């Protein structure tokens, strides 16, 4: 029953490696069985081979290319036992449909074999290639499998899985998918269906601009309501309609689609005029592009939202581009007769319609090819359609309002080890200057706009002046495809801020060695170009040249951090060979927003917002379509990401599109304005639960924190194997190379901003571009800037973390003061029991922790986390501190204000300085116990230690602990308020504070 697409899924089983032996003789006879949409095919059996190589193609029918990203391919590896006509399980792999590429772009992917159950014994990897093809043919039998290759049971399963059942395609659009013919007799009469284009994104336009009272009501309502609200939208998954099963996290939106293809048999005065088609529905009007009469083909789709249809008919006019008041022909349709189409049905066939002129005559006006239907946002024509709500958008801004999916470039760390140079010849300026001093040679390495320098080579008695040595590694960030070059120059510092280039070399980055582990890269010598070399002299003729010794490699074992570590959405290494299979799927439905603040002023409209969403997780960025002139936009777009680590964060940001209107009166034309963003950590979500909430959009301004509106999202995190998810909690957060050859904190910070710049420059070159300001905001570009508010918030976070210590000390002091004699007696008895039976201490501690965890399960958080103004210390901040936080670097404020802020910072730093000094004082007193800085104190401490050593040797340790506890918990009437002898002795010890200026 395969009726959808001409494209076929091709699974190339390349090879397997390091399989587990299962035949009892130290080997296995493996074969691979692939299942996709109730179709099952197998490879040949490789007898007695733990590293088999197949290179076999298995071709499958694809019911619907649109749903392919949401399907999985089951790959099982078995060992055939010919003696018993059975098979043993060797491992399995579940491949997501998002890994399937187009023909010609396929590359082998290495997958680790997984267990079928907890008690399965599995090892090894399998290499596969998956792609879509229109040339391959599905075979009725398994490729190359004969009677001796597989067992009877395997053959039976293969024959059942390879039966291809066809049905005769009808012409109607309302056929039900459940009433399919099961006979093979209609196979010969089956008509090929039109291929269904895959849906890139799904979008829904928002409502019209609400009346002015909406904004006033919002301002006069509850602006300080910063809480998270649970919503109950009518999602597609809640209905029983199977047509919405793919988009079950968004609300269904109805649209009228009109596809205008081409026109023929029309006559225009002059013969070479340009014609356009105009689609009119009530007050909405859409116009196609201009085409010449020689090839009048438009093939454009117009989408009209059903909630704005106020007419019973749609009209299509064909006009000259210069005479738009008169039309050459007209076609109209009654909306009551328009059919309804829902994917996975094939596209509606285009039809020719005879046009009529102004008098209603259809004999001389030509014919127009049109298709018209009702559909939803799941229709594949929706992504590229012209929308009725974008009627006022100028032509240059139409491309900027469409929804798109972006992919970040694959980033690599480039490690350049500058070892040494030989036979460096100084320039004329350097020779004259260096007659009296040692030359200061250093290497400058440049990749794109990234420039790093080595230290100046130090003089050595064993090396001449022309052979400097550095032995220094420099790190850069580069992106695929490698278009940049590595420029290395040797420079001589003649004076401060004055250097002379004496030699250089240019190397292509694409030819660098790629390294996946901690093995050292191969070092090479490269000839340097000097100013003394003749420009027209070939390299073969040059008999003397300066040389440089380099060790350059592309580091594939690291993860290139382009976002803050605490908000990281991906931690995989750069090299695909080191990637593990994904553990789950993240689905996000971006429903809409409400109560947005107007971000710009438009002529004739007043306050308005052209909002769109951007979501970032891993390398995949998504951008919803822009809803024009709406303070309550509706998108209803659903996106899917593969999850490789549950302890990651997805970021969703909301922006105002500044490229929609040319006459926008906003002062920052060309830069999209931030409205707010939301971060959600996947580890805080329950499995397979749909979270539908309205998130407050909070922004910090110099005047304080403001609520810019609310964003409605539907989120679901699902996984197929809970064991794999739990196993990720035991794995290191970053790849292995970050721990084997760690980078310094300063290197990571510098490389992060380099990576951020590379990603922003690549995404701004896309169409439509994703602005640099959007990328920097999503990646927290300014998270490192100083802020008094953040410092106070972090201090409060630290005090809340240490609060339990304060609470425990207060509780212990209450028990020690015998304010409640019953509790103090019970506590003393428990301590006595632990002293007499110390083996109960650790079990009781863990048992107590487990009991507390189980008790708190009843009060666990039900909602995902959101921006907290109280935790961020944003509600009670002085306005000057906000102004300081938004000040540029370097500061642009007046000197008096900067002086006041500097004095305030000095007072805060003084308190911190005092606290750090007190900590250092206590540590130095511990060191002074044995330093003999105070000979009498050290002598007394040594005598006490000797006496204590003999005492602890003679008295059992448990009795010492019991006596100490009894002494500590004695009633207050038996205590002295003066400090103890030990405390008095400790405070009298000397410190190094006496030696400080």
ZAMARGU-4260 file (C-alpha; in steps of 0.2 Angstrom, whole numbers, plus 5000, padded with zeros to 4 digits):
<rodrens>
0) 5000/5000/5000 | 5012/5013/4994 | 5004/5027/4985 | 5013/5043/4990 | 5030/5048/4981
5) 5041/5042/4967 | 5056/5044/4978 | 5062/5028/4986 | 5072/5026/5002 | 5089/5018/4999
10) 5098/5011/5014 | 5116/5005/5010 | 5122/4993/5022 | 5141/4996/5021 | 5150/4986/5034
15) 5150/4981/5053 | 5165/4981/5065 | 5169/4971/5080 | 5154/4961/5082 | 5151/4949/5097
20) 5154/4930/5093 | 5139/4919/5094 | 5142/4903/5085 | 5151/4895/5099 | 5168/4895/5089
25) 5173/4912/5092 | 5165/4920/5077 | 5147/4924/5070 | 5138/4923/5053 | 5130/4940/5053
30) 5116/4947/5041 | 5107/4964/5043 | 5088/4965/5043 | 5081/4983/5039 | 5063/4987/5043
35) 5054/5003/5037 | 5035/5006/5037 | 5030/4988/5038 | 5043/4983/5024 | 5057/4972/5029
40) 5073/4967/5019 | 5089/4958/5023 | 5107/4957/5017 | 5117/4942/5013 | 5125/4931/5026
45) 5143/4933/5029 | 5149/4917/5037 | 5162/4917/5051 | 5166/4935/5050 | 5166/4947/5064
50) 5170/4962/5053 | 5159/4959/5038 | 5157/4970/5023 | 5141/4970/5013 | 5139/4986/5002
55) 5122/4981/4998 | 5107/4993/4994 | 5090/4990/5001 | 5076/5000/4993 | 5060/5004/5001
60) 5044/5013/4997 | 5040/5030/5005 | 5022/5033/5009 | 5024/5052/5012 | 5040/5062/5011
65) 5033/5075/5022 | 5032/5063/5037 | 5049/5056/5033 | 5058/5066/5047 | 5046/5059/5060
70) 5049/5041/5055 | 5062/5029/5060 | 5072/5015/5052 | 5075/4999/5062 | 5091/4990/5058
75) 5094/4974/5067 | 5110/4963/5065 | 5108/4944/5068 | 5119/4929/5068 | 5112/4914/5058
80) 5113/4897/5065 | 5111/4884/5051 | 5111/4869/5062 | 5095/4874/5071 | 5087/4886/5057
85) 5087/4900/5070 | 5096/4916/5073 | 5104/4926/5087 | 5103/4944/5091 | 5119/4954/5088
90) 5113/4972/5090 | 5101/4985/5084 | 5101/5003/5078 | 5086/5015/5077 | 5090/5029/5064
95) 5079/5045/5063 | 5072/5051/5047 | 5081/5067/5049 | 5097/5058/5045 | 5091/5054/5027
100) 5099/5065/5014 | 5097/5068/4995 | 5105/5057/4982 | 5123/5063/4979 | 5125/5070/4997
105) 5125/5053/5006 | 5140/5049/5017 | 5143/5034/5028 | 5137/5036/5046 | 5144/5025/5060
110) 5132/5019/5073 | 5135/5010/5089 | 5125/4994/5091 | 5112/4995/5105 | 5104/4982/5116
115) 5087/4975/5113 | 5084/4972/5132 | 5094/4974/5148 | 5101/4957/5147 | 5107/4957/5129
120) 5126/4956/5126 | 5130/4968/5112 | 5146/4976/5105 | 5152/4984/5089 | 5147/4997/5076
125) 5138/4997/5059 | 5141/5009/5045 | 5126/5014/5035 | 5121/5027/5021 | 5103/5033/5019
130) 5097/5044/5005 | 5082/5047/4994 | 5082/5042/4976 | 5070/5042/4961 | 5081/5030/4951
135) 5081/5015/4962 | 5067/5001/4960 | 5060/4991/4975 | 5064/4973/4972 | 5051/4960/4976
140) 5064/4948/4984 | 5078/4951/4995 | 5094/4956/4986 | 5105/4941/4982 | 5097/4929/4996
145) 5095/4911/4990 | 5089/4896/4998 | 5105/4892/5007 | 5108/4909/5014 | 5095/4911/5027
150) 5085/4900/5038 | 5066/4895/5034 | 5060/4907/5048 | 5070/4921/5041 | 5064/4918/5023
155) 5046/4918/5029 | 5048/4935/5038 | 5057/4942/5023 | 5043/4937/5011 | 5030/4944/5022
160) 5040/4961/5023 | 5044/4962/5005 | 5026/4961/4998 | 5022/4977/4989 | 5003/4980/4989
165) 4997/4994/4977 | 4980/5002/4974 | 4972/5011/4960 | 4974/5030/4963 | 4957/5039/4962
170) 4954/5057/4956 | 4945/5064/4971 | 4953/5073/4986 | 4942/5066/5000 | 4948/5047/4999
175) 4951/5040/5016 | 4967/5031/5019 | 4960/5017/5028 | 4950/5010/5013 | 4964/5004/5002
180) 4963/4990/4990 | 4973/4974/4995 | 4973/4966/4978 | 4988/4964/4966 | 4976/4964/4951
185) 4975/4983/4950 | 4994/4986/4951 | 4995/4987/4932 | 4982/5001/4931 | 4990/5011/4945
190) 4993/5029/4939 | 5009/5038/4945 | 5005/5051/4958 | 5013/5068/4959 | 5028/5069/4971
195) 5024/5077/4987 | 5036/5091/4992 | 5043/5090/5009 | 5036/5103/5021 | 5051/5114/5027
200) 5041/5123/5040 | 5023/5126/5045 | 5017/5144/5048 | 5001/5153/5052 | 4997/5171/5050
205) 4991/5181/5065 | 4975/5191/5068 | 4973/5209/5063 | 4979/5223/5074 | 4968/5223/5090
210) 4959/5239/5094 | 4969/5253/5103 | 4960/5248/5119 | 4971/5232/5120 | 4987/5241/5123
215) 4979/5253/5136 | 4971/5238/5145 | 4988/5229/5146 | 4997/5245/5152 | 4984/5247/5165
220) 4982/5229/5170 | 4995/5219/5180 | 5012/5223/5172 | 5021/5215/5187 | 5013/5198/5184
225) 5029/5189/5180 | 5023/5171/5184 | 5022/5156/5172 | 5004/5152/5167 | 4998/5135/5161
230) 4987/5136/5145 | 4975/5124/5137 | 4976/5126/5118 | 4966/5115/5106 | 4981/5105/5099
235) 4980/5094/5085 | 4985/5079/5095 | 4970/5081/5106 | 4958/5077/5091 | 4955/5061/5083
240) 4958/5067/5066 | 4973/5057/5059 | 4977/5071/5047 | 4984/5081/5061 | 4995/5068/5069
245) 5011/5075/5062 | 5007/5092/5069 | 5000/5088/5086 | 5008/5102/5096 | 5000/5116/5086
250) 4982/5122/5083 | 4975/5119/5066 | 4972/5134/5055 | 4962/5134/5039 | 4968/5142/5023
255) 4962/5145/5005 | 4975/5141/4993 | 4976/5148/4975 | 4990/5142/4963 | 4991/5153/4947
260) 5002/5143/4935 | 5002/5150/4917 | 4991/5158/4904 | 4989/5155/4885 | 4980/5161/4869
265) 4979/5179/4875 | 4983/5194/4863 | 4990/5210/4868 | 4993/5226/4858 | 5011/5227/4854
270) 5015/5209/4856 | 5030/5211/4869 | 5020/5217/4884 | 5022/5210/4901 | 5007/5202/4910
275) 5003/5199/4928 | 4989/5189/4937 | 4979/5197/4951 | 4970/5186/4964 | 4956/5196/4973
280) 4946/5189/4988 | 4935/5203/4996 | 4947/5217/5002 | 4963/5207/5000 | 4972/5207/4983
285) 4988/5198/4978 | 4998/5201/4962 | 5010/5189/4954 | 5027/5194/4947 | 5029/5201/4929
290) 5032/5189/4915 | 5034/5192/4896 | 5020/5186/4884 | 5032/5174/4876 | 5033/5163/4892
295) 5019/5168/4903 | 5022/5156/4918 | 5020/5162/4936 | 5018/5146/4946 | 5014/5156/4962
300) 5003/5151/4977 | 4992/5163/4987 | 4986/5159/5004 | 4971/5168/5012 | 4967/5165/5030
305) 4949/5158/5033 | 4946/5170/5047 | 4948/5185/5035 | 4937/5178/5021 | 4922/5190/5019
310) 4917/5185/5001 | 4908/5171/4993 | 4919/5170/4977 | 4937/5173/4973 | 4942/5181/4956
315) 4958/5180/4946 | 4962/5193/4933 | 4975/5193/4920 | 4981/5211/4916 | 4995/5220/4907
320) 5008/5227/4919 | 5006/5245/4913 | 4987/5244/4912 | 4981/5238/4929 | 4964/5246/4927
325) 4959/5235/4913 | 4960/5216/4912 | 4963/5204/4898 | 4953/5190/4906 | 4945/5184/4921
330) 4941/5168/4930 | 4930/5167/4946 | 4926/5152/4958 | 4912/5150/4971 | 4920/5146/4988
335) 4906/5133/4991 | 4912/5123/4977 | 4931/5123/4982 | 4937/5106/4987 | 4947/5102/5003
340) 4964/5094/5003 | 4974/5087/5017 | 4991/5079/5016 | 4997/5065/5013 | 4985/5067/4998
345) 4994/5071/4982 | 4994/5089/4976 | 4979/5094/4967 | 4981/5093/4948 | 4981/5110/4938
350) 4967/5113/4926 | 4964/5125/4912 | 4949/5137/4913 | 4942/5148/4899 | 4943/5166/4904
355) 4930/5179/4901 | 4931/5197/4896 | 4922/5212/4903 | 4907/5208/4892 | 4907/5190/4898
360) 4912/5183/4882 | 4924/5168/4883 | 4928/5165/4865 | 4943/5177/4864 | 4951/5179/4881
365) 4962/5164/4882 | 4964/5151/4895 | 4972/5151/4913 | 4979/5136/4922 | 4974/5137/4940
370) 4972/5125/4955 | 4962/5130/4971 | 4958/5121/4987 | 4956/5123/5006 | 4970/5117/5017
375) 4979/5119/5033 | 4996/5125/5038 | 5002/5107/5035 | 5001/5110/5016 | 5017/5109/5008
380) 5013/5125/4998 | 5011/5135/5013 | 5030/5138/5016 | 5033/5148/5000 | 5015/5155/4998
385) 5010/5174/4998 | 4999/5177/5013 | 4985/5189/5014 | 4991/5197/5030 | 5007/5202/5021
390) 4998/5213/5008 | 5006/5229/5014 | 5024/5222/5014 | 5035/5230/5001 | 5043/5218/4988
395) 5060/5220/4996 | 5053/5214/5013 | 5044/5199/5007 | 5059/5188/5008 | 5062/5193/5026
400) 5045/5187/5033 | 5046/5169/5027 | 5050/5155/5040 | 5066/5146/5037 | 5078/5133/5045
405) 5096/5138/5047 | 5111/5127/5051 | 5126/5133/5060 | 5142/5130/5051 | 5152/5115/5058
410) 5166/5124/5068 | 5184/5117/5071 | 5198/5122/5083 | 5213/5125/5073 | 5229/5122/5083
415) 5245/5130/5076 | 5261/5125/5085 | 5275/5138/5081 | 5290/5128/5085 | 5305/5137/5078
420) 5312/5146/5062 | 5329/5144/5053 | 5340/5156/5043 | 5329/5172/5046 | 5337/5186/5037
425) 5333/5203/5044 | 5327/5218/5033 | 5337/5233/5030 | 5329/5243/5044 | 5331/5228/5056
430) 5350/5226/5051 | 5354/5244/5055 | 5344/5245/5071 | 5350/5228/5077 | 5368/5231/5076
435) 5368/5238/5094 | 5355/5226/5101 | 5347/5208/5100 | 5333/5207/5087 | 5316/5204/5095
440) 5308/5191/5083 | 5291/5185/5085 | 5278/5175/5074 | 5261/5183/5070 | 5248/5170/5064
445) 5232/5176/5056 | 5216/5167/5051 | 5203/5178/5043 | 5201/5192/5056 | 5208/5182/5070
450) 5226/5187/5074 | 5237/5180/5088 | 5256/5183/5092 | 5269/5172/5100 | 5281/5179/5113
455) 5297/5187/5108 | 5310/5173/5106 | 5322/5174/5120 | 5341/5174/5117 | 5350/5157/5119
460) 5369/5153/5120 | 5366/5137/5109 | 5356/5146/5095 | 5361/5160/5083 | 5352/5176/5081
465) 5344/5169/5064 | 5336/5154/5072 | 5323/5159/5085 | 5313/5146/5095 | 5296/5149/5102
470) 5287/5132/5106 | 5270/5140/5108 | 5253/5134/5103 | 5240/5146/5096 | 5221/5141/5094
475) 5209/5148/5081 | 5191/5144/5076 | 5187/5140/5058 | 5171/5134/5049 | 5167/5122/5035
480) 5169/5124/5021 | 5187/5130/5024 | 5189/5145/5013 | 5201/5155/5024 | 5220/5154/5023
485) 5233/5153/5037 | 5245/5168/5036 | 5261/5166/5046 | 5273/5180/5047 | 5290/5183/5056
490) 5291/5200/5062 | 5305/5210/5071 | 5300/5223/5084 | 5311/5238/5080 | 5303/5250/5093
495) 5287/5251/5103 | 5272/5250/5091 | 5284/5248/5076 | 5287/5231/5068 | 5295/5225/5052
500) 5290/5209/5043 | 5305/5199/5038 | 5296/5183/5031 | 5280/5175/5029 | 5270/5160/5022
505) 5252/5157/5017 | 5245/5140/5019 | 5227/5133/5015 | 5217/5127/5030 | 5209/5114/5020
510) 5225/5104/5018 | 5228/5104/5037 | 5229/5087/5046 | 5213/5082/5055 | 5216/5075/5073
515) 5203/5066/5083 | 5212/5060/5098 | 5227/5066/5109 | 5241/5060/5097 | 5253/5073/5092
520) 5251/5080/5074 | 5265/5078/5062 | 5277/5093/5062 | 5283/5100/5045 | 5295/5113/5038
525) 5289/5127/5027 | 5299/5138/5016 | 5296/5157/5020 | 5294/5171/5007 | 5306/5185/5011
530) 5307/5202/5003 | 5324/5197/4996 | 5316/5184/4985 | 5313/5190/4967 | 5294/5191/4963
535) 5296/5182/4947 | 5308/5168/4953 | 5300/5151/4954 | 5302/5141/4969 | 5312/5127/4960
540) 5326/5140/4956 | 5327/5146/4974 | 5342/5138/4982 | 5341/5147/4999 | 5326/5151/5009
545) 5321/5154/5027 | 5311/5140/5035 | 5298/5139/5049 | 5294/5123/5059 | 5275/5121/5062
550) 5263/5108/5069 | 5246/5113/5063 | 5230/5102/5065 | 5212/5103/5064 | 5205/5097/5081
555) 5190/5086/5079 | 5190/5079/5097 | 5184/5096/5105 | 5167/5104/5105 | 5168/5122/5099
560) 5159/5132/5112 | 5149/5146/5103 | 5137/5149/5118 | 5138/5150/5137 | 5143/5134/5145
565) 5128/5135/5157 | 5116/5137/5143 | 5124/5125/5131 | 5112/5116/5119 | 5125/5104/5112
570) 5141/5096/5118 | 5146/5084/5104 | 5163/5084/5097 | 5166/5092/5080 | 5171/5076/5071
575) 5156/5066/5065 | 5165/5050/5068 | 5164/5053/5086 | 5146/5056/5087 | 5135/5045/5097
580) 5117/5040/5092 | 5103/5052/5098 | 5094/5047/5114 | 5077/5056/5111 | 5067/5069/5101
585) 5063/5087/5106 | 5047/5094/5099 | 5042/5112/5101 | 5026/5120/5095 | 5027/5139/5094
590) 5009/5144/5096 | 5009/5162/5097 | 5011/5178/5108 | 4999/5189/5117 | 4999/5207/5124
595) 5015/5212/5115 | 5022/5230/5118 | 5022/5240/5102 | 5040/5241/5096 | 5038/5254/5082
600) 5027/5268/5075 | 5020/5267/5058 | 5011/5280/5048 | 4992/5278/5049 | 4993/5264/5061
605) 5002/5270/5076 | 5011/5258/5088 | 5014/5241/5080 | 5025/5225/5081 | 5030/5214/5067
610) 5035/5199/5078 | 5044/5183/5073 | 5052/5169/5084 | 5069/5161/5083 | 5073/5145/5092
615) 5091/5138/5094 | 5095/5120/5099 | 5111/5112/5094 | 5117/5117/5076 | 5099/5120/5071
620) 5091/5137/5071 | 5073/5140/5066 | 5064/5156/5062 | 5045/5158/5061 | 5037/5169/5048
625) 5034/5187/5053 | 5016/5191/5058 | 5014/5209/5052 | 5005/5223/5062 | 4999/5212/5076
630) 5001/5213/5095 | 4994/5195/5097 | 5002/5185/5083 | 4999/5167/5080 | 5011/5156/5072
635) 5007/5138/5076 | 5023/5131/5069 | 5030/5114/5075 | 5049/5109/5074 | 5059/5094/5079
640) 5076/5092/5086 | 5087/5077/5089 | 5093/5076/5107 | 5110/5069/5111 | 5111/5075/5129
645) 5097/5078/5141 | 5106/5091/5151 | 5105/5104/5138 | 5095/5120/5135 | 5084/5126/5121
650) 5083/5145/5119 | 5067/5153/5111 | 5068/5172/5107 | 5056/5184/5101 | 5060/5199/5089
655) 5053/5213/5080 | 5056/5213/5061 | 5063/5230/5056 | 5064/5225/5037 | 5046/5224/5034
660) 5042/5243/5031 | 5052/5255/5022 | 5043/5270/5030 | 5046/5263/5048 | 5049/5278/5060
665) 5059/5268/5072 | 5077/5275/5074 | 5086/5258/5073 | 5080/5253/5055 | 5090/5238/5049
670) 5092/5230/5066 | 5079/5219/5073 | 5073/5224/5091 | 5073/5211/5105 | 5057/5208/5114
675) 5062/5194/5125 | 5068/5176/5126 | 5064/5160/5136 | 5076/5146/5141 | 5071/5128/5145
680) 5082/5115/5151 | 5077/5098/5145 | 5082/5088/5160 | 5068/5097/5170 | 5055/5090/5158
685) 5046/5074/5161 | 5046/5061/5147 | 5032/5061/5134 | 5023/5074/5143 | 5016/5089/5133
690) 5019/5106/5142 | 5008/5120/5137 | 5012/5136/5145 | 5013/5155/5143 | 5030/5162/5147
695) 5032/5180/5152 | 5044/5189/5141 | 5055/5200/5152 | 5068/5213/5146 | 5079/5224/5156
700) 5079/5242/5152 | 5089/5257/5159 | 5072/5262/5168 | 5070/5244/5175 | 5063/5227/5171
705) 5048/5227/5159 | 5036/5213/5154 | 5035/5214/5135 | 5022/5201/5133 | 5019/5182/5134
710) 5024/5168/5123 | 5014/5152/5121 | 5024/5136/5118 | 5020/5118/5118 | 5035/5106/5122
715) 5037/5088/5122 | 5053/5078/5126 | 5052/5060/5121 | 5064/5045/5121 | 5064/5027/5116
720) 5075/5020/5129 | 5076/5027/5147 | 5092/5017/5150 | 5101/5027/5137 | 5095/5044/5145
725) 5100/5038/5162 | 5117/5032/5156 | 5121/5050/5149 | 5120/5056/5167 | 5136/5046/5171
730) 5146/5053/5155 | 5157/5068/5155 | 5148/5084/5150 | 5161/5088/5137 | 5171/5077/5125
735) 5186/5068/5130 | 5199/5080/5123 | 5193/5094/5135 | 5200/5083/5149 | 5215/5075/5141
740) 5222/5091/5134 | 5212/5105/5143 | 5211/5123/5137 | 5213/5137/5149 | 5199/5148/5154
745) 5205/5163/5145 | 5207/5152/5129 | 5190/5146/5131 | 5183/5164/5133 | 5193/5170/5118
750) 5188/5155/5107 | 5170/5157/5112 | 5169/5175/5105 | 5178/5170/5090 | 5166/5156/5087
755) 5151/5167/5090 | 5158/5179/5077 | 5160/5166/5064 | 5142/5159/5067 | 5135/5177/5066
760) 5144/5181/5050 | 5138/5165/5041 | 5120/5167/5046 | 5120/5185/5041 | 5124/5179/5023
765) 5109/5167/5022 | 5093/5172/5013 | 5083/5179/5023 | 5098/5184/5034 | 5098/5181/5052
770) 5104/5197/5059 | 5120/5198/5069 | 5110/5206/5083 | 5099/5191/5084 | 5113/5179/5084
775) 5122/5188/5098 | 5107/5190/5109 | 5103/5171/5107 | 5121/5166/5111 | 5122/5178/5126
780) 5135/5189/5118 | 5136/5201/5133 | 5135/5189/5147 | 5153/5193/5153 | 5150/5212/5156
785) 5151/5219/5173 | 5134/5222/5182 | 5131/5227/5200 | 5114/5219/5199 | 5122/5202/5193
790) 5135/5203/5207 | 5121/5205/5220 | 5111/5191/5213 | 5125/5179/5212 | 5129/5183/5230
795) 5111/5180/5236 | 5112/5163/5226 | 5128/5159/5236 | 5120/5163/5252 | 5104/5153/5248
800) 5116/5138/5244 | 5125/5140/5261 | 5109/5143/5270 | 5107/5125/5275 | 5123/5126/5284
805) 5117/5141/5294 | 5101/5132/5298 | 5110/5117/5304 | 5121/5127/5315 | 5106/5136/5322
810) 5097/5119/5325 | 5113/5112/5333 | 5115/5127/5344 | 5097/5125/5350 | 5100/5107/5354
815) 5116/5112/5363 | 5107/5126/5373 | 5094/5113/5379 | 5079/5125/5375 | 5069/5109/5372
820) 5076/5096/5383 | 5066/5082/5375 | 5074/5085/5358 | 5091/5087/5366 | 5090/5071/5375
825) 5085/5062/5359 | 5099/5069/5350 | 5111/5065/5363 | 5105/5047/5364 | 5106/5045/5345
830) 5124/5052/5345 | 5128/5039/5359 | 5121/5025/5349 | 5132/5031/5334 | 5147/5031/5344
835) 5144/5014/5351 | 5140/5007/5333 | 5149/5018/5321 | 5145/5006/5306 | 5127/5013/5307
840) 5132/5031/5303 | 5134/5030/5284 | 5119/5019/5281 | 5108/5031/5291 | 5115/5046/5281
845) 5110/5038/5265 | 5094/5032/5271 | 5089/5049/5278 | 5094/5057/5261 | 5083/5044/5252
850) 5068/5048/5264 | 5070/5066/5261 | 5070/5064/5242 | 5054/5053/5242 | 5045/5065/5254
855) 5049/5080/5242 | 5043/5070/5227 | 5025/5076/5232 | 5030/5094/5231 | 5041/5092/5215
860) 5040/5107/5202 | 5026/5104/5190 | 5031/5118/5178 | 5047/5120/5168 | 5058/5134/5174
865) 5056/5152/5168 | 5064/5169/5170 | 5063/5174/5188 | 5064/5193/5192 | 5067/5190/5211
870) 5081/5178/5208 | 5089/5190/5195 | 5088/5204/5208 | 5079/5215/5195 | 5064/5221/5205
875) 5072/5232/5219 | 5088/5239/5210 | 5093/5257/5210 | 5090/5265/5192 | 5108/5270/5192
880) 5114/5252/5193 | 5103/5248/5178 | 5110/5263/5169 | 5128/5256/5173 | 5123/5239/5166
885) 5118/5246/5150 | 5133/5258/5148 | 5144/5254/5133 | 5162/5248/5135 | 5172/5260/5137
890) 5160/5271/5146 | 5151/5286/5137 | 5144/5294/5153 | 5150/5310/5160 | 5165/5311/5172
895) 5155/5315/5187 | 5144/5300/5186 | 5159/5289/5182 | 5168/5295/5197 | 5152/5291/5208
900) 5151/5274/5201 | 5170/5271/5204 | 5169/5276/5222 | 5154/5265/5224 | 5164/5250/5216
905) 5179/5254/5228 | 5168/5253/5243 | 5161/5236/5237 | 5178/5230/5233 | 5185/5236/5250
910) 5172/5224/5259 | 5177/5210/5247 | 5195/5214/5250 | 5192/5213/5269 | 5183/5196/5268
915) 5197/5189/5257 | 5210/5195/5269 | 5201/5187/5284 | 5201/5170/5275 | 5219/5172/5272
920) 5223/5176/5290 | 5214/5160/5296 | 5224/5150/5284 | 5241/5158/5289 | 5237/5154/5307
925) 5236/5136/5303 | 5252/5137/5294 | 5260/5146/5309 | 5257/5131/5320 | 5272/5122/5314
930) 5282/5137/5306 | 5291/5142/5322 | 5287/5160/5318 | 5281/5161/5336 | 5294/5148/5344
935) 5284/5147/5361 | 5267/5144/5352 | 5275/5131/5341 | 5284/5122/5355 | 5268/5122/5365
940) 5259/5114/5350 | 5272/5101/5348 | 5271/5096/5366 | 5252/5095/5365 | 5253/5084/5350
945) 5265/5072/5358 | 5253/5071/5373 | 5238/5069/5362 | 5247/5055/5352 | 5250/5044/5368
950) 5232/5048/5375 | 5223/5043/5359 | 5234/5027/5358 | 5229/5022/5376 | 5210/5028/5375
955) 5199/5020/5362 | 5194/5032/5349 | 5175/5030/5351 | 5177/5035/5369 | 5186/5050/5364
960) 5172/5055/5352 | 5159/5051/5366 | 5168/5062/5379 | 5169/5076/5366 | 5151/5075/5361
965) 5146/5075/5380 | 5157/5090/5383 | 5150/5099/5368 | 5132/5096/5373 | 5133/5099/5391
970) 5119/5110/5399 | 5123/5129/5399 | 5124/5129/5418 | 5140/5119/5416 | 5148/5130/5403
975) 5159/5146/5403 | 5155/5160/5392 | 5173/5164/5389 | 5182/5157/5373 | 5189/5140/5375
980) 5208/5137/5377 | 5210/5130/5359 | 5201/5146/5352 | 5211/5158/5362 | 5228/5149/5357
985) 5223/5149/5339 | 5219/5168/5338 | 5236/5172/5346 | 5246/5164/5332 | 5255/5176/5320
990) 5250/5179/5302 | 5259/5188/5287 | 5247/5203/5289 | 5261/5210/5299 | 5272/5211/5284
995) 5260/5220/5272 | 5262/5238/5268
</rodrens>
